[in-house]
Amino acid sequence: MNTIIKIENLRKSYGNISAVKGVSYSVEKGEMFGLVGPDGAGKSTTIRMLTGLLNPDSGNAEILGFNLKTHKNKIKDEIGYLSQRFSLYGDLTIDENIEFFADIHGVKNFKERRNELLDFTRLTPFRDRLADKLSGGMKQKLALACTLIHKPKIIFLDEPTTGVDPVSRRDFWKILSNLLKEEITIFMTTPYLDEAERCNRIALMNNGEIISLDSPKNVKASLKEKIVEIVCSPIRKAYDIIKINTEFEVQMFGDRLNVALQNYDEQLNNLRQLLREAGVEIYDHRIIPPSLENVFIHLINKAL
Ligand code: ADP
């Protein structure tokens, strides 16, 4: 194990809003680490503290062996940060945007690196196009190229694929996997649980706290309940009945419900009876492996 980010009791409030409540964890070199959680969980605040844009109220972090409090500028030289509000210059071309960021970072002989990055992000054919004329996915790839111009050892990505179409998202993820081969460490936030599945480890953040931290596989395995998927009609009525009359966690996905049961046989019988008595028709039910979403909802409910 080779720790590259060590977070110790990091805390930040805005007035009386406790955005990050004293979290501690480590990220290993070369891993893709995902900070996952609903809006307002404290993910961006965490990233902004780690990238030196925001001072923590208390606690500290060590990044690449440098102390965040005493060596903020040294850290900034070694990392890349793709924020949600990363701004490209719309009236500059792809080439000129990368040159601009090379300049900011004091990268002198940037042309070879720029070619590499354009190649890597498959933007070479468009290099003379103005940033304003690019699709959302291409803009995001260009932003990533700008973030990588100074060869950072760690990149921090704050919801990098939000608002990007599904095809470009896939493309973006391929690029990220290739970055891992170059031993770049990726610390990212995402609201998408399918993206979280691709991370080596994820920290589930809710209300300023880390409520689970492990590989996606282990996070899912930590659920003690069995998830039963029920196909029934009318679905909304079934959902409401379970919500109102039982303690079971229930989620609705299209025409099916996912219900978490601790004592499967007995509880399923009771549940079926309850639904039948209410006039709900059950077409099918089966135990399914828990998804990250199932586990996440469970952990958030438990934390309430
Ligand atoms: P996330 O990135 O998970 O959506 P944030 O870190 O942006 O969460 O926000 C965490 C909490 O802090 C939220 O309740 C949010 O409203 C609040 N918050 C974030 N930034 C500010 C700010 N500049 N001023 C006041 N409150 C803020």
Boltz pocket constraint, residues with backbone or C-beta under 6 A from the ligand:
constraints:
  - pocket:
      binder: B
      contacts: [[A, 14], [A, 17], [A, 18], [A, 19], [A, 37], [A, 38], [A, 39], [A, 40], [A, 41], [A, 42], [A, 43], [A, 44], [A, 45], [A, 46]]
      max_distance: 6.0
